Structure formats: structure tokens, C-alpha cells
Amino acid sequence: MINKTYIIAEAGVNHNGSIELAKQLIDIAKDSGADAIKFQTFKAENLVSKNTPKADYQKRQTGEAESQYEMLKKLELGIDEHKVLTNYCREKSIEFLSTPFDYESLDLLVNDFHISKLKVPSGEITNAPLLLKMARTDKPIILSTGMSTLGDIENALSIISFGYLNKNGTPTFETLRQAFYSEEGQMVIKEKVILLHCTTEYPTPFEDVNLLALTTLKTSFGLQVGLSDHTMGISVPIAAVAIGAVVVEKHVTVDRTLPGPDHKASLEPNELKEMVKSIREVEQAIGSPIKKPAPSELKNMNVARKSIVANCNISGGEAFNEKNITVKRPGNGISPIYYWEMLGKKATRNFKKDEEIN
């Protein structure tokens, strides 16, 4: 369970194939106060067919001359690059994460680099074999849900729960459902899985964010939730934390004008730092459901509230009425909430104008 917002600076492929640029992104993430920086681990030949076209946003950012395969091939990080980056993260005391897109990449991250948790990107939520293999590593899973319905998410969680509970065997639709609805299955996904709401468009139009879906995910599955955000700016992730997100993932770049598919929908260094700062402030402000005076405002109660006071000189034995009593600051006398209770009662002594009635 996460008690404070876990902030992931998503480097993704914004290193543009340069190890030095990747190190700069790690420095930026560390300087911002983010908890982790995340890259992407893949073999282009395992990820995409060679004739697969680019997504529209990729065409806008990188042109149409090359295929998606050719674009991704230039953005691969090999074993040596992973060694450099994991060591550099260790040196900088920031957690290294990476998203695996295929079996080979998953094995590399888990067995060679001992990654602490796994991130499932939205595009892999229907990749049943990969989800099963991820769960069988027994690592915690952060599952992005872009482009998904509740049914898609339940299918993915069924596979994940089966994988956590069964280290061998081939699942069927029936055994997947049994795993998901079992007490053991529900317990293990509550312990190990966090759902991220996400809109898979780069950048995401604000009208397509639908932050209220965070609440739907939480109530539908009983899991902790977060946001993988692709909007411009920092307002949406801050708002997400205010309504219950425990994880925020946001792309980061050295420069939004750099060539590459994701730079335009990323935060620059000063923006990432401001986002982290604002999220930490919101965390403090969320508080508890109990409505009561805050410690800092107690000293102001007597100054801001009022008491029942004499509106003119009042003689002992005179009855209080709407003309001879009123309400004024300070509030260290009888509260005006008892104003009507005082009417008709007799003064026990003389009171001067503005003197508190007691």
C-alpha cells in the first residue's frame, strides 16, 4: 500500500537513443524530487511488425518517411545501456524503472537488473501471455488502462491474479475467472496491483481526461489508483492527487522541441519540479474526512467570532432585549448562538456599553 504519492518521471524514449541524454533525464528527475524515473525496454523486432504504420501523433512528431519499426529500432536500450543507467540511478539515489514490452525484455529487467516493480503500458493490457509472465515474477504491477473498458481491465486482472496464484499451468477462461473472484485472488491483487487511469493520446486534450474515472476504478475493483498523464502542463496530475491518485506518471524531457514521438507531451525540468512541489503541497492539504478547527486556526477563533455585549449601559435587574444587547467581537464571551436564550433574562449587575454579558 502506498501512503504518499509515488511520482514517476517518465523518460520513456525521450533519450533519443543517447545515453548522455538519458543521464540528463535522470538528473532532472532526481532534482525535481520524483521518486523514480522510468524508461522503456524492448526489442523492436519483438514489439512491432516491420510494416506497422506509425500512430498519428508519431507521424506528427517524427514524420512519415520511416516505419514505426525503424523509429523504435533507433530508440532501443541494450544491456550495456541498462547497466549504465541502473548504476547511475543508484549513484543518484533515485529508483530505476522500465516498462518491458516483450518476454526477453521482462527477463532482462527481472533477472539481470532486479527491478522492484513492473509497469504495464496501456497497449499491453490485452497481451495475455505477457501479463501472465509478469504476474509469475511475483513483482508488484502498475497497470495502465488507456483505451480500456472495465471489462478489459477485469480480463487483465483475471490473468494477473491467476499468474500470482499459479506459477505453472495454462489458464482457461474459467480458471481465470475463478482466480479473480476467489478470496485469495482478490487479496493478492489488492496487495500487489495499482491501476492507472490513462488517456492514450499525445498530448491528451483536457476534455478527454475524464478524471472521475479514477473513482470508478477504485470503487469497481477496490484497488489503489493513479494517473498516467499525457496532457500539457501540470494541473491534471495535481487534481488527480486531490481525488485519490497514489501514483502519478508524467513524461519528462530536456527540451520539448527535440525530435521524437513523446517530447511534445512531456514536461521540461522546471515544470516537473513545480509539479512535484505542488503534489507534495496537495498531499499535506488533503487531511482527513473529519471537519474540525485546524490547530493553526484555534488562535483566531476569539478574534474572528463574536460575543453577546451590551449595546448601551444596562442597569442591574433590567431585562435584556433586542435594543440593549447586540453581538460584537471578540468571541471570548457568551456565543451569539445563545442570543435568543438571553432575551427576557435580567441583568445580575450593571453593564457598560460594549461590555461582554456574562
Kinemage of the C-alpha trace (Angstrom):
@kinemage 1
@onewidth
@group {chain A} dominant
@subgroup {mainchain}
@vectorlist {calphas} color= white
{ca met a 1} P 0.000 0.000 0.000
{ca ile a 2} L 1.211 3.498 -0.858
{ca asn a 3} L 0.822 6.232 1.764
{ca lys a 4} L 2.222 9.147 -0.235
{ca thr a 5} L 2.043 9.854 -3.925
{ca tyr a 6} L 4.612 7.815 -5.832
{ca ile a 7} L 5.803 10.134 -8.602
{ca ile a 8} L 7.311 8.570 -11.720
{ca ala a 9} L 9.215 10.781 -14.124
{ca glu a 10} L 8.604 9.007 -17.425
{ca ala a 11} L 11.729 9.248 -19.548
{ca gly a 12} L 10.319 6.648 -21.934
{ca val a 13} L 12.164 7.033 -25.208
{ca asn a 14} L 12.922 10.734 -24.723
{ca his a 15} L 16.622 9.821 -24.526
{ca asn a 16} L 16.508 9.642 -28.357
{ca gly a 17} L 18.983 6.765 -28.244
{ca ser a 18} L 21.626 8.818 -26.395
{ca ile a 19} L 22.992 7.516 -23.091
{ca glu a 20} L 24.142 11.019 -22.156
{ca leu a 21} L 20.665 12.411 -22.762
{ca ala a 22} L 19.253 9.559 -20.673
{ca lys a 23} L 21.587 10.557 -17.825
{ca gln a 24} L 20.390 14.155 -18.102
{ca leu a 25} L 16.820 12.915 -17.693
{ca ile a 26} L 17.850 11.021 -14.546
{ca asp a 27} L 19.446 14.186 -13.180
{ca ile a 28} L 16.272 16.164 -13.928
{ca ala a 29} L 14.075 13.567 -12.229
{ca lys a 30} L 16.280 13.494 -9.142
{ca asp a 31} L 16.451 17.280 -8.936
{ca ser a 32} L 12.659 17.536 -9.201
{ca gly a 33} L 12.075 15.289 -6.193
{ca ala a 34} L 10.429 12.473 -8.187
{ca asp a 35} L 10.547 9.016 -6.612
{ca ala a 36} L 11.531 7.138 -9.753
{ca ile a 37} L 12.499 7.554 -13.377
{ca lys a 38} L 11.133 5.108 -15.915
{ca phe a 39} L 12.470 4.072 -19.297
{ca gln a 40} L 11.178 1.548 -21.845
{ca thr a 41} L 12.824 -1.792 -22.529
{ca phe a 42} L 12.075 -3.512 -25.816
{ca lys a 43} L 13.436 -5.231 -28.876
{ca ala a 44} L 11.865 -3.585 -31.900
{ca glu a 45} L 11.651 -6.912 -33.744
{ca asn a 46} L 9.702 -8.407 -30.818
{ca leu a 47} L 7.454 -5.378 -30.412
{ca val a 48} L 6.233 -4.412 -33.848
{ca ser a 49} L 5.880 -5.886 -37.334
{ca lys a 50} L 8.145 -4.196 -39.848
{ca asn a 51} L 5.230 -2.886 -41.926
{ca thr a 52} L 3.284 -1.408 -38.980
{ca pro a 53} L 2.429 2.263 -39.607
{ca lys a 54} L 3.100 4.924 -37.017
{ca ala a 55} L 0.344 6.344 -34.848
{ca asp a 56} L -0.923 9.747 -35.937
{ca tyr a 57} L 0.844 11.517 -33.062
{ca gln a 58} L 4.095 9.749 -34.001
{ca lys a 59} L 3.708 10.915 -37.609
{ca arg a 60} L 3.146 14.471 -36.416
{ca gln a 61} L 6.296 14.427 -34.283
{ca thr a 62} L 8.682 12.336 -36.402
{ca gly a 63} L 7.309 12.410 -39.936
{ca glu a 64} L 6.089 9.602 -42.186
{ca ala a 65} L 9.285 8.701 -44.005
{ca glu a 66} L 10.227 5.850 -41.662
{ca ser a 67} L 8.111 2.984 -40.316
{ca gln a 68} L 7.249 2.505 -36.660
{ca tyr a 69} L 9.788 -0.333 -36.586
{ca glu a 70} L 12.547 1.913 -37.939
{ca met a 71} L 11.674 4.628 -35.419
{ca leu a 72} L 11.695 2.225 -32.463
{ca lys a 73} L 14.862 0.438 -33.575
{ca lys a 74} L 16.793 3.687 -33.050
{ca leu a 75} L 15.351 4.024 -29.535
{ca glu a 76} L 16.292 0.606 -28.142
{ca leu a 77} L 18.369 0.418 -24.971
{ca gly a 78} L 20.707 -2.586 -24.882
{ca ile a 79} L 22.128 -4.484 -21.924
{ca asp a 80} L 25.160 -2.216 -21.642
{ca glu a 81} L 22.965 0.897 -21.659
{ca his a 82} L 20.782 -0.621 -18.948
{ca lys a 83} L 23.868 -1.276 -16.823
{ca val a 84} L 24.989 2.318 -17.176
{ca leu a 85} L 21.549 3.733 -16.371
{ca thr a 86} L 20.798 1.462 -13.410
{ca asn a 87} L 24.198 2.221 -11.916
{ca tyr a 88} L 23.704 5.941 -12.489
{ca cys a 89} L 20.282 5.819 -10.802
{ca arg a 90} L 21.852 4.018 -7.853
{ca glu a 91} L 24.537 6.688 -7.676
{ca lys a 92} L 21.906 9.429 -7.742
{ca ser a 93} L 19.627 7.639 -5.224
{ca ile a 94} L 16.572 7.532 -7.464
{ca glu a 95} L 14.664 4.363 -8.326
{ca phe a 96} L 15.185 2.940 -11.808
{ca leu a 97} L 12.086 1.573 -13.516
{ca ser a 98} L 11.472 0.418 -17.049
{ca thr a 99} L 8.490 -0.937 -18.939
{ca pro a 100} L 9.074 -4.321 -20.601
{ca phe a 101} L 7.271 -4.857 -23.912
{ca asp a 102} L 8.272 -8.470 -24.585
{ca tyr a 103} L 9.425 -11.655 -22.849
{ca glu a 104} L 13.115 -11.027 -23.450
{ca ser a 105} L 12.900 -7.520 -22.011
{ca leu a 106} L 10.919 -8.734 -19.000
{ca asp a 107} L 13.526 -11.400 -18.232
{ca leu a 108} L 16.300 -8.822 -18.561
{ca leu a 109} L 14.690 -6.388 -16.130
{ca val a 110} L 13.705 -9.002 -13.551
{ca asn a 111} L 16.625 -11.407 -13.615
{ca asp a 112} L 19.557 -9.171 -14.561
{ca phe a 113} L 18.580 -5.817 -13.097
{ca his a 114} L 16.251 -6.971 -10.288
{ca ile a 115} L 13.688 -4.250 -10.924
{ca ser a 116} L 11.421 -3.726 -7.904
{ca lys a 117} L 8.092 -3.418 -9.720
{ca leu a 118} L 6.655 -3.797 -13.191
{ca lys a 119} L 4.747 -1.247 -15.248
{ca val a 120} L 2.264 -2.484 -17.836
{ca pro a 121} L 1.684 0.110 -20.567
{ca ser a 122} L -1.842 0.625 -21.864
{ca gly a 123} L -1.063 -1.041 -25.176
{ca glu a 124} L -0.192 -4.314 -23.435
{ca ile a 125} L -3.359 -4.618 -21.329
{ca thr a 126} L -4.716 -7.253 -23.739
{ca asn a 127} L -1.355 -9.030 -24.114
{ca ala a 128} L -2.465 -12.024 -22.063
{ca pro a 129} L 0.771 -14.080 -22.311
{ca leu a 130} L 2.930 -11.133 -21.226
{ca leu a 131} L 0.582 -10.267 -18.347
{ca leu a 132} L 0.742 -13.867 -17.120
{ca lys a 133} L 4.531 -13.938 -17.286
{ca met a 134} L 4.711 -10.597 -15.442
{ca ala a 135} L 2.497 -11.848 -12.616
{ca arg a 136} L 4.515 -15.042 -12.300
{ca thr a 137} L 7.576 -12.963 -11.427
{ca asp a 138} L 5.659 -12.117 -8.221
{ca lys a 139} L 6.618 -8.430 -8.635
{ca pro a 140} L 4.108 -5.670 -7.850
{ca ile a 141} L 2.390 -4.428 -11.001
{ca ile a 142} L 1.317 -0.932 -12.013
{ca leu a 143} L -1.281 -1.375 -14.750
{ca ser a 144} L -2.101 1.478 -17.136
{ca thr a 145} L -5.637 1.329 -18.503
{ca gly a 146} L -5.658 3.669 -21.503
{ca met a 147} L -8.121 2.742 -24.282
{ca ser a 148} L -9.789 0.260 -21.892
{ca thr a 149} L -13.256 -0.544 -20.647
{ca leu a 150} L -13.984 -2.008 -17.219
{ca gly a 151} L -14.321 -5.370 -18.967
{ca asp a 152} L -10.843 -5.076 -20.458
{ca ile a 153} L -9.439 -4.257 -17.023
{ca glu a 154} L -11.239 -7.173 -15.378
{ca asn a 155} L -9.839 -9.523 -18.023
{ca ala a 156} L -6.320 -8.252 -17.339
{ca leu a 157} L -6.756 -8.537 -13.577
{ca ser a 158} L -8.068 -12.084 -14.001
{ca ile a 159} L -4.879 -13.067 -15.829
{ca ile a 160} L -2.712 -11.289 -13.267
{ca ser a 161} L -4.475 -12.865 -10.293
{ca phe a 162} L -4.153 -16.320 -11.908
{ca gly a 163} L -0.449 -15.707 -12.519
{ca tyr a 164} L 0.196 -14.664 -8.940
{ca leu a 165} L -1.613 -17.738 -7.603
{ca asn a 166} L -0.435 -20.332 -10.140
{ca lys a 167} L 3.220 -20.490 -11.114
{ca asn a 168} L 2.557 -23.245 -13.643
{ca gly a 169} L -0.243 -24.407 -15.894
{ca thr a 170} L -2.178 -22.953 -18.800
{ca pro a 171} L -5.185 -20.863 -17.830
{ca thr a 172} L -8.655 -21.110 -19.311
{ca phe a 173} L -11.416 -18.515 -19.235
{ca glu a 174} L -12.985 -20.470 -16.398
{ca thr a 175} L -9.833 -20.741 -14.274
{ca leu a 176} L -9.040 -17.078 -14.879
{ca arg a 177} L -12.455 -16.053 -13.573
{ca gln a 178} L -12.116 -18.401 -10.624
{ca ala a 179} L -8.768 -16.852 -9.725
{ca phe a 180} L -10.090 -13.288 -9.995
{ca tyr a 181} L -13.200 -13.896 -7.897
{ca ser a 182} L -11.507 -16.076 -5.291
{ca glu a 183} L -10.690 -14.630 -1.892
{ca glu a 184} L -7.010 -15.363 -2.482
{ca gly a 185} L -7.074 -13.696 -5.884
{ca gln a 186} L -8.709 -10.554 -4.547
{ca met a 187} L -6.246 -10.397 -1.668
{ca val a 188} L -3.189 -10.715 -3.888
{ca ile a 189} L -4.209 -8.068 -6.419
{ca lys a 190} L -5.159 -5.661 -3.621
{ca glu a 191} L -1.685 -6.173 -2.207
{ca lys a 192} L 0.272 -6.035 -5.468
{ca val a 193} L -1.642 -4.152 -8.194
{ca ile a 194} L -2.259 -0.440 -8.747
{ca leu a 195} L -4.459 0.747 -11.619
{ca leu a 196} L -3.516 3.864 -13.540
{ca his a 197} L -6.190 5.803 -15.368
{ca cys a 198} L -4.779 6.958 -18.690
{ca thr a 199} L -5.811 8.515 -21.980
{ca thr a 200} L -3.617 7.263 -24.796
{ca glu a 201} L -3.204 10.407 -26.861
{ca tyr a 202} L -0.129 12.642 -27.002
{ca pro a 203} L -0.837 15.297 -25.914
{ca thr a 204} L -4.241 14.479 -24.406
{ca pro a 205} L -6.992 17.088 -24.864
{ca phe a 206} L -8.284 18.193 -21.468
{ca glu a 207} L -11.839 17.240 -22.416
{ca asp a 208} L -10.705 13.619 -22.888
{ca val a 209} L -9.032 13.204 -19.482
{ca asn a 210} L -12.119 12.117 -17.511
{ca leu a 211} L -10.551 12.250 -14.060
{ca leu a 212} L -13.737 10.953 -12.423
{ca ala a 213} L -12.862 7.557 -13.887
{ca leu a 214} L -10.303 7.330 -11.057
{ca thr a 215} L -13.183 6.992 -8.628
{ca thr a 216} L -14.883 4.437 -10.879
{ca leu a 217} L -11.734 2.299 -10.994
{ca lys a 218} L -11.320 2.461 -7.227
{ca thr a 219} L -14.919 1.535 -6.439
{ca ser a 220} L -15.171 -1.101 -9.185
{ca phe a 221} L -12.055 -3.064 -8.263
{ca gly a 222} L -11.181 -1.985 -4.723
{ca leu a 223} L -7.576 -1.254 -5.726
{ca gln a 224} L -5.362 1.764 -5.266
{ca val a 225} L -5.404 4.018 -8.306
{ca gly a 226} L -3.214 6.595 -10.002
{ca leu a 227} L -2.816 8.563 -13.198
{ca ser a 228} L -0.554 8.241 -16.211
{ca asp a 229} L -0.961 11.709 -17.675
{ca his a 230} L -0.271 12.974 -21.183
{ca thr a 231} L -1.857 16.433 -21.004
{ca met a 232} L 0.107 19.629 -21.427
{ca gly a 233} L 1.030 21.250 -18.122
{ca ile a 234} L 0.706 20.114 -14.516
{ca ser a 235} L -2.869 20.898 -13.469
{ca val a 236} L -4.341 17.463 -14.238
{ca pro a 237} L -1.917 15.331 -12.163
{ca ile a 238} L -2.281 17.741 -9.247
{ca ala a 239} L -6.062 17.430 -9.445
{ca ala a 240} L -5.741 13.641 -9.628
{ca val a 241} L -3.878 13.537 -6.324
{ca ala a 242} L -6.631 15.629 -4.747
{ca ile a 243} L -9.210 12.984 -5.695
{ca gly a 244} L -7.227 9.955 -4.613
{ca ala a 245} L -4.379 9.137 -7.021
{ca val a 246} L -1.491 7.451 -5.194
{ca val a 247} L 0.731 7.210 -8.289
{ca val a 248} L 1.410 9.914 -10.862
{ca glu a 249} L 3.367 9.213 -14.014
{ca lys a 250} L 4.362 12.118 -16.257
{ca his a 251} L 6.696 12.305 -19.248
{ca val a 252} L 9.818 14.424 -18.849
{ca thr a 253} L 12.131 15.888 -21.473
{ca val a 254} L 15.202 18.075 -21.582
{ca asp a 255} L 13.552 20.187 -24.276
{ca arg a 256} L 10.033 19.885 -25.679
{ca thr a 257} L 11.240 20.916 -29.144
{ca leu a 258} L 13.570 17.925 -29.534
{ca pro a 259} L 12.725 15.414 -32.283
{ca gly a 260} L 10.988 12.262 -31.109
{ca pro a 261} L 7.476 10.869 -30.593
{ca asp a 262} L 6.874 11.921 -26.963
{ca his a 263} L 8.756 15.167 -26.344
{ca lys a 264} L 5.839 17.463 -27.153
{ca ala a 265} L 3.615 15.876 -24.468
{ca ser a 266} L 6.374 15.995 -21.822
{ca leu a 267} L 7.307 18.368 -19.030
{ca glu a 268} L 10.511 20.359 -19.112
{ca pro a 269} L 12.722 20.381 -15.978
{ca asn a 270} L 11.249 23.422 -14.229
{ca glu a 271} L 7.708 22.168 -14.885
{ca leu a 272} L 8.439 18.721 -13.438
{ca lys a 273} L 9.910 20.317 -10.334
{ca glu a 274} L 6.833 22.518 -9.930
{ca met a 275} L 4.523 19.521 -10.385
{ca val a 276} L 6.291 17.529 -7.667
{ca lys a 277} L 6.268 20.530 -5.324
{ca ser a 278} L 2.555 21.111 -5.917
{ca ile a 279} L 1.682 17.453 -5.389
{ca arg a 280} L 3.529 17.395 -2.079
{ca glu a 281} L 1.593 20.505 -1.009
{ca val a 282} L -1.711 18.910 -2.014
{ca glu a 283} L -0.821 15.779 -0.027
{ca gln a 284} L -0.493 17.893 3.106
{ca ala a 285} L -3.728 19.714 2.330
{ca ile a 286} L -5.877 16.608 1.813
{ca gly a 287} L -6.107 15.832 5.545
{ca ser a 288} L -8.924 13.645 6.869
{ca pro a 289} L -12.712 13.465 6.454
{ca ile a 290} L -13.184 14.910 9.964
{ca lys a 291} L -14.360 18.519 9.982
{ca lys a 292} L -12.996 20.349 12.994
{ca pro a 293} L -10.951 23.502 13.709
{ca ala a 294} L -7.381 23.146 12.495
{ca pro a 295} L -4.642 23.705 15.090
{ca ser a 296} L -3.408 26.794 13.246
{ca glu a 297} L -6.816 28.499 13.339
{ca leu a 298} L -7.630 27.975 17.025
{ca lys a 299} L -5.805 31.149 17.991
{ca asn a 300} L -8.031 33.140 15.635
{ca met a 301} L -11.396 31.982 16.936
{ca asn a 302} L -11.796 34.647 19.603
{ca val a 303} L -10.619 37.344 17.210
{ca ala a 304} L -12.896 36.372 14.321
{ca arg a 305} L -16.027 35.328 16.250
{ca lys a 306} L -18.347 37.476 18.320
{ca ser a 307} L -19.891 37.563 21.790
{ca ile a 308} L -23.101 38.979 23.244
{ca val a 309} L -22.335 42.501 24.547
{ca ala a 310} L -24.224 45.448 25.962
{ca asn a 311} L -25.496 47.773 23.234
{ca cys a 312} L -25.828 50.558 25.819
{ca asn a 313} L -25.421 50.939 29.572
{ca ile a 314} L -27.596 48.328 31.329
{ca ser a 315} L -28.653 48.524 34.973
{ca gly a 316} L -28.805 45.507 37.269
{ca gly a 317} L -32.278 43.934 37.195
{ca glu a 318} L -33.046 45.296 33.723
{ca ala a 319} L -34.321 42.703 31.236
{ca phe a 320} L -32.208 42.007 28.184
{ca asn a 321} L -33.936 42.875 24.910
{ca glu a 322} L -33.122 43.379 21.221
{ca lys a 323} L -32.256 47.045 21.863
{ca asn a 324} L -29.927 46.774 24.825
{ca ile a 325} L -27.839 43.770 23.718
{ca thr a 326} L -26.052 43.062 20.446
{ca val a 327} L -23.170 40.941 19.094
{ca lys a 328} L -19.609 42.184 18.561
{ca arg a 329} L -16.046 40.924 18.543
{ca pro a 330} L -14.139 39.459 20.352
{ca gly a 331} L -15.562 35.980 20.786
{ca asn a 332} L -14.389 35.140 24.303
{ca gly a 333} L -17.771 35.785 25.951
{ca ile a 334} L -21.192 34.159 25.559
{ca ser a 335} L -21.637 32.961 21.966
{ca pro a 336} L -24.336 34.680 19.868
{ca ile a 337} L -25.741 31.221 19.277
{ca tyr a 338} L -27.478 31.786 22.657
{ca tyr a 339} L -28.788 35.261 21.709
{ca trp a 340} L -32.459 34.336 21.880
{ca glu a 341} L -31.943 32.492 25.174
{ca met a 342} L -30.724 35.758 26.706
{ca leu a 343} L -33.763 37.791 25.695
{ca gly a 344} L -36.047 38.431 28.706
{ca lys a 345} L -33.449 37.432 31.294
{ca lys a 346} L -32.493 40.053 33.845
{ca ala a 347} L -29.062 41.534 34.272
{ca thr a 348} L -27.463 40.419 37.534
{ca arg a 349} L -25.380 43.625 37.703
{ca asn a 350} L -24.692 46.835 35.831
{ca phe a 351} L -23.081 46.551 32.341
{ca lys a 352} L -21.394 49.319 30.413
{ca lys a 353} L -21.778 49.723 26.638
{ca asp a 354} L -19.706 47.093 24.732
{ca glu a 355} L -19.096 45.090 27.906
{ca glu a 356} L -19.466 41.347 27.437
{ca ile a 357} L -22.581 39.889 29.043
{ca asn a 358} L -21.687 37.124 31.431
